[in-house]
């Protein structure tokens, strides 16, 4: 067992920890949160500090500074320096010289007026509720900070294991065993079994084990401070309450032998303080660890040693070790000695080699859930053992136990969505667009569609609630608020875990099939579809409830159900409560490309009532190509929890409500910010579908139309991928005549770290704007709008002010890369600009409240459903070229029809002038042959005209090459129609 020691400036350790804890809470202004815990929504609330660079001036500012920096994934979150001290340092020395003071005198005022970062962390965690604790540890994990595993006993009899707080963390890595196949592992941190190496200190020691750990876990070319140590900012301040804290960090390989420090994942724990004062934590470490490294300068006991021979001759210690070795079965390699002549890099390498040796000798493996079992046996509290948490877990398990195969469960149990909902969505759009009307009379066709729509709603209404949904409704509708939060979290964790397991099986199958499939692409296509649909989350359960509600409303409207017999009438109120509590709500169903309008309207109406009609809001939307980091951008900017996993890309659009602080509502001109996260455009799984353009264009038109500010997110400087979509949106707005508002457009270019990016891309921005203006003019020409229209007439966009260049998210190579400081700072800068923009805009424009927003959703959705033409094109130039060809084709078609009608009239005249005796029996057959010749001749003329048109050099013809076949098919259909017409007319004339 190995152990290490770090002074970390902890020479001072108070005897009365509870008293020190109360003193620290008082210093940090956290006393009120000891009983009424800090909540996540308190931290996310938007206040005046969102628009300014905020530096803590006093101790009471530090907790908020830490939380806000951490939510923004800022690597400086752990710094506890106060702003006024920096100012004092700058001007103090000169004053001292003028006053004739002693320039070389020193005092410990700075240390006494500082706070150790770990003291601040412990205090904040103990004053936070379970869900804020979870958020804090998730963000710390992304920043690659060491996480608190055991919190010291400050307000509890014994220390606490932070199991629940880590349950939200999922890590992805590639062990060397999968390097060749390029596979990877993705699993909840709690469930991942791996060796654990613990580091502890015995007695007083000048050697920093935390610094050593940072060196051991950092690749040589990129150092990172996982653990706080004495030479970091405020790391030398004596700890008041953090002694006894056990921290944990991990190393995950990326599958690159030259870069990885270890071939498999490994956990490393670090006990703060002297082992002799914290035997319970040490006992825990020895039970859960594969090895314990003990750092000491003089030793009287224990296992696997790093010996710092700084203070004189270590003969006495070595003599003791020689006596101890047989008892503990120690060998010479288990003693790592560091003296004043030892090279630090070589010593770090020795420690790494020792850890590698442990990992290669089939060490004990455990996961965090296994550690919790040990903790309970030792009498250590586990945060997850709270009554509400366990009760909610049990209720969620009763639902989850039925789910094995995700696709099968969705098909058999969530029956109101899937094929039924997709069909309903198609009928709803067809009722507006009338594409397949054919020769059916308009009113008759509409009547048929309405009947089909009602029949589908009846089918939905006749479905019974499954047992799982009954339990789900009970969980979100009847449980107390805290227990409901736990229930929804347990549902999310369990469903995510099942989804990951299902996806891994399908990906393995896909790999096997792709090797064996050969000429049979059908098996791959089926697996491809399964992978696309194998996603199950809380949103699917909420969608099912929404469809039950919509079906019930539809049947009540038809008079087939009495108002008093409505079992689902309370569901919108439950969903409104969830929105108030910070949960996302589905606005657009991504699977069926549909807005459940009645459900959304009634949920938002209930929300408006619960807010006592104070619901003025500004709508911010993000839009971009799939997997360009849209959800991560919103999560970093606002601290939200939109899904960001690769297996769980956002589908459709989700909205979340963020409260504006009361003292900032007047400045910002609104009570809430409504943030809408959208599905990635140009998704691979939709690319093969005929209506993929329509899907993207409908989504973009809706979300941009609904928003006050749209963040257009792009990878790198290249805006081409989003240009087409924006053109169609502008064109759609033109066709919808009056958009009613002018959305602001902010372009965010991610993964651009060059400081010259803004200047270097000036020409590209100008060129993009020129293209957008050209497309807008083309759209205006098609709509026969004579006025000069530019892109900026439809959308508020300034090429200089509304472009942002943001560095990549990771500083280094994942999975061990922390979040890039440049990314965090750039996103904060964008956030400040947006709030300044909202403040200035509020003077000229009143924000919408919820009833106005609901009306706007309804009118915009209605306009999109009725848009039969433009949304199906890639961009406006394609639409214009198609329109011009259509007009030409209409001329050719008219000429074709005229020629056949003239021929038929001529033949009718000839037939009528003949007596029945003179008409030969073969007359009809001869006429049919003649008609065929005429029809083929005229059809060929149309096809020749089409060929000539495509060879004529008319602008943008290459954009509509793929539609050539459609026009050829139209000519064939026209020929068949006129053939039938001519035969019928001739037969009729002969009969008469």
N, C-alpha and C positions, 0 to 999 in steps of 0.2 A: 504494500500500500504506500503511495507517495503523498507528501504533504508540502505546502509552501506557506511562507508568512509574508504579510505586507503590513508595515506600520501604518501607511496611509495617513500619517499625521495623527494617529489615534492615541497619542501618549496620554491624553486626558480621557478618562472613562468615568462618568458620574456614577456614584454608588446608588443613588435613588433614581432609577430610570423613569418611573411614572411621574415623578415631580419634574424631571428634566423635560419629559414629553409635554406636560401641561405648560411649562415655561416656553417651549418652542412653539406650541400652538398659539399661545398668546402673542409671541413675537411675529408669527406669520399671519395673524388675524384669522385663524382657522377654528377658533373655539366653537362658533355656532354650527360648524359642520361635523362636530364630534357625534352629535345625536342625529341631526337632520343632515344626511350625507349629501355631498356634492354630486350632482347628476350630469350626465353627458350633455343634456340640453342646456344646462347652465353655462357650460363651456362653449357650446356652439353658438349661443346667442350673439347676434351681431350688434356691436357697440361702436362708440366713436374711435376706439383703438384700431378698428379695422381699416381706418383710412389714414393712419399715421404710423411712423416708425417709433415704436414704443420701447423705452428702456426703463427697467425697474429702478426706482429711486429709493425705495425703502423695503424692509423685509416683507411687509404685507403684500408687496407687488410680486414677490418671487413665485408663489404658487401659480398665479395666473400667467406669468411670463413663461414658466415651464410648460404649462398645459397648452397654451396657444402655440408656442414654438413646436411642441411635440406633435400636435394635431397637424401642423404644417410640415411635418417631417424634417424639421430643421436640426442639423447636427449639433448646434450650439445650445440646445434646450437645457442641457445639464449645467450650464454656466450659472453661477449664483452671484456674480459681481454686481454691485450696485452702481448706478450711473453717477451719483454725486462723488463717489470715491475717485473715479477716473478724472473728474474735473479738479478735485483737490490735488491729485498727484501732479497735474500739469502745472498748476500755479504755485504750489507750496514751496518748492525749493528756492525760488528767487526771493520770496518773502522772508524765508529763514535767513538768507545771506544778508539781506538789507537790515534785518533786525539784529544782526550780529550774533545770531544763534549758533549753536554747535552743529555744523553741517553734517558731521559724522555720527550724530547720536541716533539711535534707533529705538523704536518701541513696538509693542505687540498690538497696537490699536487696530491695525488692518485685520489681524487674525480674529480679534474679539468682535469686530464689526462685520464678520463674514459668516457664511454658513456652508458647512460641508454639503456637497450635492446629495450624498446618500441620506443625510438627515432630512433634507427637503423632500426627497422621494418617499421616504418612509412616512413622514407626516402627511403628505398628500394622499398616499394610498390608504392610510388608515382613516382619512376623512372623506373618502370617495365611496360611492355605492358600488355594487358588484359589477355593474355594466360599464361604469367609467373606468374602474380598475382594468376591465377587459380591454377597453379601448387604449388605455395607457400602455399596457404591455404589448398589444398588437403593434402600435406605432413604434415603441422602443425596439421591437424585434426587427421592423423594417429598417430602422436606423442602425441595426447591428449593435445595440447597447446590450450589456449583460442584464438579465432580468432577475428580479427578486424571486427566489424560490421559497425560502423560509423568511417570513417577516418576524422580527424580534418581538418578544412579549412586552408590549407597552401598555395597551389597554385591555389585555387578555391575560389569563393565568399562564398560558404557554404560547410558544411561537406558533405561527400559522403557515401552512403550506398553500401556496397560491396556485391551486389546480384549476379552478373555474376561470381565473384571470387569464390563463394561458390557453383556454379551450378554443379560442377563435383563431389561433395561429396555425397556418398550413405552410409547410415548406416543400420545396421542389429541389431535387438533386439527381445526380447521375453517379452511382457507384461504379468503380472500375470494372466490376463484373458485367456491367451493361454498356461499357464504353464502345465496344466493337459494333454492337447492334444499334447504337445510338438511342437506346431506350432511356427512360427516366423513371423516377419514383416521385409521387406527390401524395403526401399524407399529413393528417393532423399531427402536430408536434407531440400531443399527448399520447398518441398511439404508436409512435415510432420507437421501437426497441433499439438500444445501442449501448455500448460501453460508457460508463460514467467515471470520470477521473476527478477526484476531489483534491483540493489544495487547502491546507490549513497551516496556521502558525503556532508554534509552541514557544511560549515565553516572549521576551522582548527581542526584537531583531531590527537591524537597520536596513535590511535587504527587502525590497518591495516585490512581493510575490505577484501583485496585480500587474505591475509593469512587465514582469517576466511572462505572465499569461498573455498579455497583449502581444508580446514578441513571438510567443509560441504559436498563437492562433493567426498571426498576420503573415501573409506571404512576403518574401524579402523585398519585392518591388513595390509593395503598397501597405504601409503600416496603418493600423486602425486601433483606436483606443476602445476596446470592448468594455474594460473595467476602469473605473476611476482610480487614479493613483496619485501619490503625493505631489508630483511635478506638474500635474494638470491644474487648470485654474480652480482655485479654492480647495484643491485636493490636500493641501497641507493644514487645513483648518481642523482642529481637534473635533472628533465625532462626539455628538451629545447623546444620540439615541440609536445610531445605526450599528453599534457593536452587537454581534450576534446575528446579523443579517447574513443569510447564505444566498449568494447570487449564482446564476447559471448562464452559461453561454454554450454555443454549439459550433462544431465545424461540419460543414456539408461539402462533399467533393463535387466538382463539376465534370468529372469524367476525363480530365486531362492530366496524364501522368506527370508531365513536366511542370505543371502549375500547382497541382493539388498537394497539400501537406500530408493528408491522410487519405487512404483509399476508400474508407467507409465513414459514415457519420460517427461523431463522438461528442459526448456532452462533457463540459468542464464546470465544476462548481468551485466557489471561492467563499470560505468562511471569513467574515470580517471580525477582527478581534482575536484575543488569545484563546486558544483551545481550552486552557485550564478554567476559564470563566464560562465556557459554553459547551459543557459536556453533552447536553441533549442533542445539540446540532451536530457535534462531532460523532456521537453514536449513530445518528441518522446517516451521516456521510459514510461511515464505515460499513453500514449494512447495505446501502444502495450502490456503493461504488465498486468498480472493478479494481481500482487501486487508489490509495491515498498518499499524496506527497506531503510530507511534513517539512516545513521550513523552520530552521532554528539556528541559533548561534551557540547555545549550550543545551545539552539534552540530558534528560533523566528517564525518558520513556518513549515508546512507540516504534512504528513500522518501517517506512520506506523513506529515506532521508535525503534532503538537499541541505548540505551543511555549509554555512557561510563562515569561513574561518577568518574573521576580521579581527577579533579581540585576542590577540596573543596565541599561545601554544594550545592547540586543541587536544593535547595528550590525554587529559582527564576524560574528555568526551569520547575520544576514540577508544580508550580503555573500557568505558562503559558499553560502547557499541559492540566491542569484541565479546563482552560477557553476554550481551543481549542477543547477538546473532544466532546462537543455537536455539534459544527459546523461541524466537520469532521466525526461524528458518530464513534468515537474511543471508544474501550473498553480496559479494563486493559490488556488482553492478547496481545494486539497490542503494548505494551510497553515492550521491552526486555532490562533490565538494567544490565550492566556489570561494576562492581567496582573492586577495588584492591583485594577483598576477593573472587571474583567469580572464581570457577574452570573452566579452559578453556574447558575441555572435556564436562562438564555439560552444559556450555553455547552453545557449538556447537550443543549439543543434543537438546537444546531449539529451536535453529534456525531451525534445521531439522524438529522438531515437528511442528513449525509454518508453514513451507513450506508444510508439509504433510496435515495439516489442510486446507490450501488454496486449495491444489489439490483435497481434498475430498469434497469440497463445490461447485462442478460444476463451475470451474473458466472459465474465457474467454480463448479460445484457438485461436492461430493464427500461421500461418507459415511465412516463410521469404518472400514469394511473397505477403502475406497480409501486412507485415511490409513495403514493398516497396510502396504499395498504400498510407499508412499513411505518409511515408517519402515525397512522391511527394506532398501530400496535405499541408505539413508543409514547402515546398520549399526546401527540402533536395535533393541534386543530387543523382541519382541512376546510378551506373556504366553501367548498362545494357541498358540505354536509348540512348547510342551512336547511331548515324544515321546508321553506317555500321552494327552494331549488330542487330538493329531492322529490317533493310532491309533483312539481311541474314535469320533472324528468320521467316520473312514473306515467303521467298522463300522456306525454309525448311518445313513450315507448309502446303504449297500447296501440297507437296509430302506426308507428314505424314497423312494428313486428310483422305486419301484414305485407310489407313491401320487400320483395326480393328482386324481381325483374321490373325495372322502371317502366319500360315501354309497355309491358303487359298490364301493369297496374294502371297506367294512364288510360290505356285502351278500355280496360274492363271496369275500372272504378270511377274514373273522372270522365264520365260518358257524355257530359254536356259540351265538352270541348272536343278537339280533334276533328274528325271528318264532319260531324254534325254541325259544329260551329263554322267550319270552313264553308260548308254548303250554304249555311244561313247568311254568311257574309257575302258570298257570291250573289245570292238572290237579292239581297239588300242593294248591292251596287247595280245589278242588272235592272232593278226597278227604276233606278235613276238614269241609267245609260242606254237601256233598250238596244243593246248591240245585236242580240239574237232574235229580234222580233220577226224577221222574215216578212212573209206576206200576211201575217196575222194582224187583224185590226188592233190599233193602239190600245183602246179601252179593254178589249178582250185579253190582250197580252198582259196588261197591267193586272187585270182581274186574276189571271192564272198565277202570276207571280205572287200576288198578295195571298192567295189561297195556299200556295206552296210555303210561303213564309210562315203563315199561321199554323200550317200543318207541322212544320219543323218545330215551332214553339210549343205546340201541343205535345209533340214527342218528348221535348225536353221536360215539360211540366209533368208528364206521366212517370218520369224516372223517380225512383225513390232515393232518399238520402241514404248513402251507405253508412255503415257503422263508424268508419274512420272520419267522415265529414261531420257526423253528429258529435263525436268527441272533439273535433277541431272547433266547431261552433261553441261548444261548451268551454273549451280552453280560452278562446278569445273573447267570449261574451260574458262568462259567469265568474271567472277567477278574479281575485283582487289584482290591482295594477301591477305590483311587483311580481306576483306569481305568474301573471299573464306574460310579462317580459321574459321571465325564465322559460316559460312554455314555448314561446316563439323562437327563442334562442336555441333551445334543445331541438326543436323541429328543424331549424336551419342547419345545425351541426350534423344531425343524423341524416337528413336528406342529402346534404353535400357529400357526406361520407359514402352513402349508397350510390350516389351518382358517379363519384370517382371510381368506385369498385366496378360498376357496370361499364363505364367508359374504358377502363384499362382492359377488361375482358374483350370488349368489342375492338379496341385498337389492336390487340394481339391477334384476334381472328382476322382482322383486315390485313395485317402483315402476312399472315399465313396464306390467306386467299389470294393476295396480290402476287405471291410467289407461284401459286399453283393455278390461278384462274386461267391464264393463257387466253384462249379465244372466248371465254365465257364471262363477259363483263356484268352479267345479270346479278351474280352473287355479290360482286363488289358494290353494285348500285344499291342492292338491298341493305347491305351493311352500312353504306354511306348514309342512307336515309335513317337507319336506326341510330347511328352516331349523332346525326343532327337532332333527333327527337329525344335522345336519352339525356334529358335534363329535367330534374324534378325539384321544385323549391316551394316555399310557402306561397309564392305568387300563383302557382297552379291551383292550390287549394282556394285562394281568394278569388281567382278567376272563375272557378266552379261555382262558388257561392254567388258571384255576380251574375252568372248565367241562370242559376235557379231564380234569382230575383227578377231578371229581365223576362224570363219565361212566364213567371207569375203575373207580372205587370201586363204583359201582352194578352194573357188569357182573361184577366180582369177587365181590360179595355173592351174585349169582344163580348163581355157580359156572361162569360162561361164560368165565372167564379165570383162569389160575393166578397165585398170588401172586408167583411168581418172574418172571413175564412182565409187569412193570408199568413201562413207560418213564417214567411221570410221578410215580413215588413220591417222587422227590427235590424236587419243586416246592415243597411247603410249607416245607421248610428254607430254600430260596432266598428265599421271601417273608418268612419270619421274620427273616432277615439284613437284608433291606431295611427292615423295621420298626425293627430295632435301630439302623440307620444314619440313622433320622429321616425315612424316606419314608412318605407316607400309604398306608393299606391300605383297600380298599373293604369296608365291612361290609354295606351294603344296596345292591343293584343298583337304581339309580333308574329304569332303563328298563323292567325287568320287575317292579319292586316285590317283590323276592325276596331272601332271605338264602341264599347258597350255603353251607348249614350245615356240610356235611362239610369243605369247603375252609377255612372260617373256623375251625372247631374244630381241624383238624390244623395249620394255620398257628400258631394261638395256643398249641397244645400244644408244638410245636417251639420256639416263643419261650420258653415257661416252662422248657423243658429247657436252652436256651442261657443263660438267666439263672440257672442253677443253683438253680432253684425259689425264688428270692427275687423274687417278683413281686407283692407287695402293691400295690394301686393304688386311687386315687380317680378316678372317672369324671366328667368335666365335659362337658356337652353344650350346644350352642347351637341354638335353635329359633326360627323367625320367618318372616314373610311374605317372599316372593321380593324380592331387591334392596333389603333394608333394611340391608345392611352386616354380615351375620353373620360371613362369612369374614374381612373386614377387621378386625373386632373381635377375633377369635381370633388373627389374625396380629400385631396390635399388642400384645395381652396376653401372648402366649407366643412371639412371633417365628417362627410357623409359616409354611408355604408352601402354604396351601390356595388353590385357583384363585379369582381374584376378577374376571376379565375379563368384560365384558358378554356376549361371545359364548360364554363358557365358564362359565355358572352351574353351581354344584354340583348334581349329580343323585344322589339316594340319600343315603348317609351314608358318610363316611370317618373313619377313626380314626388318630391319631398318638400315639406314646409319648414322653413327656418325662421324663428322669431327674431324680430328686431327689438333691441332693448328699448324700454319706454322712453328713456332720456335721449334716444337717438331717432325716434320715429318721426319727429317734426323735421329734423335735418334731412332725413332720407325720403320723407314724404310717403312712407308706407309702414304697415304694421308687420309684414312678412315678406320674405323672399321665397318664391316658388321656383325650385330648381328642377329642370326636366332633363333626365339622362336618356339618351336614345340608342337604339340598335345601330351597329356599325353598317354603313352603306357599302355597297359592292361586295357583299359577303360571298365567300367562295361557294357555299352550299346553295345559294340562289342564282349564281352566275349562269347555270345551264338552263334555267327556266325562261320561258318566253316572256313572262311578265316581270322580269327582274327589274327592268328600268321603271316600270309602273310602280312596283313595290317601293323602291328607293325614292322616287319622285313624290309619291303620295305622302310618305313619311316626312320627307324634308319640307314639303309645302305646308303640312299640318304644323310641325313643330316651330318652323320659322314664323309662320302666320300667327301662332299663339304667343310668341315671345316678344319681350321688349328688347332683350339683348340675346343675340345668338353667337356663341363661340364656335367658329368653324375650325375644327382641330385637324391638323395635317402632319404627316411625317415628313421631316426635312423641309427645305425651302419650296419644294415643288407643289404648286397649287392646281396642277392640271386635273388631278383626280377628283377635285371638288368643283371644278369650273363648270362641268356639264350639268351637275345637279343644281347649282345656283342659277344657271340660265333657265332651266325648266321651272324653277320656283318663281323667278321673276316673270316668266311667260304666263305661268298659271295665275299669278296675281293680276297681270294685265287682263286676262280673260275673265277673271272674277270681278272685273270692272272696278270695284272700290274695296281696297283691302282694309281701309278704315284706320290703319296705323302704319308707321314706317319703322320696321324693326331695325335695330342697330346691329351691325355685323363686325365681329372682332376675329381676325385671322390669327390663329396660334400655330406657329411652325415649331414642332417638337424635334428634339435631337439636333439642335443647331447651337453649338457652343462657341463659334467664332465671334469675337467681339466686333468684327467688321461686318457681320451678317446684315445689319440694317442698311448700311451704306452700299455694300456690295450688291444687294438685291433690289436696289432702287429701280433699275431698268426693268427687272422682272415684275415688280409690283405695277409699274406704269403699263407694261405690256399686258398684264392680266386685266387691269382696269379697262384698257382699250378693247380687249376681246369681250369683256362683259358688256361694255357699251355697244359694241357691234351686234352682239347677240340680242340685247334689249331692243335695238333699232329693228332687227330682223323680226322680233316678236311683234313689235308695234306695227310693222308693215303688214304682217299676216292678219293682225286684228283690225287693219284698216284705220289705225289711229294716226292722223296726220301730224299731230304735235311732235316736236322733237323730244324724244324720251331718252334718258341716260339711266345707267344702273343706279346712280345715286338718287334718282327721282323715286325709285321704288324702295331702295334700302339705304339706310343711313350708313355710309361708308367713306372714310377718309384714308387714302392709301398710305399716308405718312403716320397718322396717329393710331390707326386701328390694325397694326401688324405687330405681332410679338414673336420674338425668337427665344426659345426656351431650350436649355441644354437637356441631354438625356437624363432619364430618371435615376440610373444607377451610376455610382462612382466606382468603376471597375467592372469586373466580370462576375455576374451572379453564379452560384447562389450566395456567395459570401460578400457581395458588394453592398455597402451601405447606400442610402439615398444620397444623391448628389446635392451638395449645398446650393450649387448654382440653380438647380431645378426648383428647390424650395423657395429660394429668394425671388426667382423670376415669377413664380406663380403668385407669391405674396404681392409683388409689384403689380401684376395684372389685377389681382383682387382689389387693391387700393384704388387703382385707376377706375375699375368698374363702379365702386361705391362713390367716388368723386363724380363720375359721369351721371350716376343715378341722382345724386344731390342736385347737380346743375339742371338736369332734365326735369326734375320735379317742379321747378318754377314755371315751366312752360306747358307741362302735361300732367293731368291728374291720373294717378294710377288706377287700375281696374280693381274693383272689389270682386268677391267670389260670384255674386249673381251676374255681373257683367262678363266675367271670365267664362261662366257656364254658357251664357248666350253666344259668346264669341266661338266657343268650342262647337256649339250646335250649328251655327251658320257656316263656319269654315268647313266642318266635316260634311255638311250638306253640299257645299260648293265642290269639294273634292270628289264626292260620290257622283256628282253630275258631270264632272269633267271627263268627257269620253275620248278626247283626242290627244291633247298635248302631253299628258303625264306618261304616255306610253313611249315617248321618244327619248333618245339619249340627250339631245340638247336642241336649242332653238333653230340652229342652222339645219339640222336634220329635219326638223318639223317643217321648216320653210321649203327646203328642197322637195320633201315629200308632197307638200301642198301644191307646189308648182306642177309636179308630175301628175298629181291627181286631177288638176284642172285640164291638163293636156289630154289625159286619158278620157276624161268626160267628153271632150270634143270628139275623140276617135270613137268612143262608144255611141255617141249621138249619131255620128255618120253611119256606123255599122247598122244601127237600128233603122235609120231612115232608108238605107239601101234595101234591107230585107222587107220593110213595110211596103216600099214601092214595088218590089218584085212580087209580093203576095197580092197587092191590089191589081197589078197587071195580069197575073194568072187567074184571079177571080173573074176579071172582065172576060178573058178568053173562055173560061169554063161556062160562064153565063150566056155567052153568045152561041154556044154549041147546043145542038139538040141532044137529048139523052141517047138517041140511036147512034149519033156520030161519035160519042165518047167511048173510046175503046176500054175494054176491061183492064188493060194494062196502063191506063192513063195515070192513075194514082201513083203507081210504081215509078213511072217516068218522071212525074212531078217531084217525087221524093228524091230521086237521083239528081235532078236538076237543082233542087233546093240544097242538097249536100254540097254540090260543086260551088254554088253561090256563097254558101255559108263559109266553106273552107277558104274561098278566095278572099272574102271580107275579113275573116279571122287573120289570115296571113298578112293582110294590109295593116291590121292593128299591131301584130307582132313586129312587122318591119318598121312601123312608126316608132315602136318602143325601142327597138334596136338602134334606130337612127338617133333617137333622143339621147340614149346613153352614150352614143359616140359623138354627140354634137359639141361637147366641150362646155356645156352650161355649168356654171359654178356649183360646187359642192355635190356633184352627182355621185362621187365616190362614197359619200356618206350614206347614200340610200341604195347602194348596190344590193344589200341583203333583201330589199323589198321588191326587187325585179321579179322574183318567182311569184310573189303575191299578185302582181299585175298580170303575169302570164296565166295564172290560175283563174283570175277574174275574166280574162278573155275567153278561156275554155268554158267557164260557167255561162257566160253570155251567149256563146255559140249554142250550147245545149238548150238554153232557154228559148232562143229564137228558132231553133230546129223544131222544138215541140210546138211553138206558136204557128210556124208556117205549115206544118203537117196538119194540125187541127183545122186551120183555115181552109186548106185545100180540100180536105175530107168533107168539111161542112158545105163548101161550094158545090162539090160533086153530088152530095146527097140532095141538095135543093134542086 
